[in-house]
Amino acid sequence: MSEPQEQEMTIAGHLNELRSRIIRVLLVFAAALIAGLTAAEPVYRWILAAGQQRVSIELHAFSMWDGIGIYMKIAFILALAASLPFLLFQVWKFVSPGLKEAERSAALRCVPYVFFLFAAGAVFAYFVVVPMGLYFTATVNRSMGLHETYGAAQFFSFVFNIVLPVSLLFEMPVLVMFLTRVGLLTPRRMRRWRKVAYFLLVFVAVVITPPDFISDMLVAVPLVLLYECSVFISAVVYRRQLQRSASTDG
C-alpha cells in the first residue's frame, strides 16, 4: 500500500475517533442537561431566595419564554460543571497517543481538579461578586428615584454573566499545572509575565464588579492570589521535573 493511502487512512481513523468522542461528550452532556433540568427549580428558588436576602427585588416575566429560558440557563451551567471533567478526559484520550508518557500522566492528573475549582469559582462569584453587584446597582437606581421593575430573565442573566467567567478563571491553577508539566510554561516565564497578568486580572475585576474601589479590590485580590498560587504550583512542578531529570541522568 502506498504512503499517501496509509496517510489517508490514518487521517480517516483520527476523524472517526474524533467523531466518536464528540458523540460521547454530547451524550453525557445531554444526560447532565436532563438531570440539570430536574434540579433547575430548586436551584432557581435557592438563587432567588439568596438574592432577595441581599436586595429586596420583585421579578417579572416580560416574555412567555422567560421561565423556560431561566431553567435552561440553570440546567446548562449545571450540565457544564458536571460534564467538564468527562470532556477533558475525552480530549486527553484523543491527544494522548501523540504525547509523551510524562505529558499523558500530567494531563490525567489535572482532570479531577477541574470540577472542584469550577465549583469554588462559582461559590466565590455568587457569594462575593454577585451581592456587591446587586447592592451597587440597586443603590444607584434608588438614588436616581427609579422604580425597580426587574425582569426575571435579566436578573438571572446578570448572575450567570458573573458566575460563569469567574468559575472559568478559577481553572487557572489546573491549566498552569498542565502547561508546566508538558514544558510549555515555566515559573520564570510566569514571573516575567506577572505585571501583564496583574493588569489583565484587575481589568477583569473592574469589568465584572461595580465601579468602586472596594468592590474592585475584593475581587481583584483573590484573582491575583490565584495567579500567585499558580506560580507556586508551576515552581513545584518544575522543580520536581528537574529533580527527576537529574536522577535519571545520574
KAFEN-V73759 format. One record per pair of residues at least 12 apart in sequence whose ideal C-beta (glycine too) atoms are under 8 Angstrom apart, sorted by the first residue. I is the first residue (numbers start at 0). J is the second residue. D is the distance in whole Angstrom. If there is no record, write none. Layout:
BEGIN
((I J D) (I J D))
END
This chain:
BEGIN
((16 93 6) (17 93 6) (20 89 5) (20 90 8) (20 92 7) (20 93 5) (23 89 6) (24 82 7) (24 85 7) (24 86 5) (24 89 5) (27 82 5) (27 85 5) (27 86 8) (28 78 6) (28 79 8) (28 82 5) (28 86 8) (31 77 7) (31 78 4) (31 81 4) (31 82 5) (32 74 5) (32 75 7) (32 78 4) (34 77 7) (34 78 7) (34 81 7) (35 73 7) (35 74 3) (35 75 7) (35 76 8) (35 77 4) (35 78 5) (35 81 7) (36 70 6) (36 71 8) (36 74 4) (38 73 8) (38 74 8) (38 77 6) (39 69 8) (39 70 4) (39 71 8) (39 73 4) (39 74 5) (39 77 8) (40 70 7) (42 73 5) (42 77 7) (43 69 6) (43 70 7) (43 73 6) (46 73 8) (46 125 8) (46 155 7) (46 158 7) (49 125 8) (50 129 7) (50 133 6) (50 154 7) (50 158 7) (53 130 5) (53 133 6) (53 134 6) (54 133 5) (54 134 6) (54 137 5) (56 133 8) (56 137 7) (56 147 6) (56 149 5) (56 154 7) (57 147 8) (57 148 8) (57 149 7) (58 149 5) (58 150 7) (58 151 4) (58 154 6) (59 148 6) (59 149 7) (59 150 6) (59 151 7) (60 150 7) (60 151 6) (60 152 8) (61 150 5) (61 152 7) (62 152 7) (65 150 7) (65 151 5) (65 152 4) (66 151 7) (68 152 6) (69 151 6) (69 152 6) (69 155 5) (72 155 6) (72 156 8) (72 159 6) (73 155 8) (76 121 8) (76 159 7) (76 162 7) (76 163 7) (80 114 7) (80 117 5) (80 118 7) (80 121 7) (80 166 8) (81 114 8) (83 113 5) (83 114 6) (83 117 6) (84 110 5) (84 111 7) (84 113 5) (84 114 5) (87 109 8) (87 110 5) (87 113 6) (88 107 8) (88 110 5) (91 103 7) (91 106 5) (91 107 6) (91 110 7) (94 106 8) (98 181 7) (101 180 7) (101 181 8) (101 240 8) (102 180 7) (102 181 5) (104 180 8) (105 176 7) (105 177 6) (105 180 3) (105 181 6) (106 177 6) (106 180 8) (106 181 8) (108 176 8) (108 180 8) (109 173 5) (109 176 6) (109 177 5) (112 172 7) (112 173 5) (112 176 8) (113 170 6) (113 173 6) (116 169 5) (116 170 5) (116 172 7) (116 173 6) (117 166 5) (117 167 8) (117 169 7) (117 170 7) (118 166 8) (119 169 6) (120 162 8) (120 165 5) (120 166 4) (120 167 7) (120 168 6) (120 169 3) (120 170 7) (121 162 5) (121 165 7) (121 166 5) (123 165 6) (123 169 7) (123 221 7) (124 161 5) (124 162 4) (124 165 4) (124 166 6) (125 158 7) (125 162 6) (127 217 6) (127 218 7) (127 221 8) (128 161 5) (128 165 6) (128 207 6) (128 208 6) (128 218 6) (129 157 8) (129 158 6) (129 161 6) (129 162 7) (131 208 6) (131 209 6) (131 214 5) (131 217 7) (131 218 8) (132 157 7) (132 161 6) (132 207 8) (132 208 7) (132 209 6) (132 214 8) (133 157 8) (134 209 8) (135 209 3) (135 210 8) (135 211 7) (135 214 7) (136 209 7) (160 207 8) (161 207 5) (164 203 7) (164 207 7) (165 207 7) (168 203 7) (168 222 7) (168 225 7) (169 225 7) (171 225 6) (171 226 7) (171 229 5) (172 225 7) (172 228 6) (172 229 5) (172 232 5) (175 189 7) (175 229 4) (175 230 8) (175 232 6) (175 233 5) (176 229 8) (176 232 5) (176 233 7) (176 236 6) (179 232 7) (179 233 4) (179 236 4) (179 237 6) (179 240 8) (180 236 6) (180 240 7) (184 233 6) (185 233 7) (185 237 6) (186 230 6) (186 233 4) (186 234 4) (186 237 5) (189 226 8) (189 229 7) (189 230 5) (189 233 6) (190 230 6) (193 226 8) (193 230 8) (196 226 5) (197 223 6) (197 226 7) (200 219 6) (200 222 4) (200 223 6) (200 226 6) (201 215 7) (201 219 5) (201 222 8) (201 223 8) (203 222 7) (204 216 8) (204 218 4) (204 219 4) (204 222 6) (205 219 8))
END
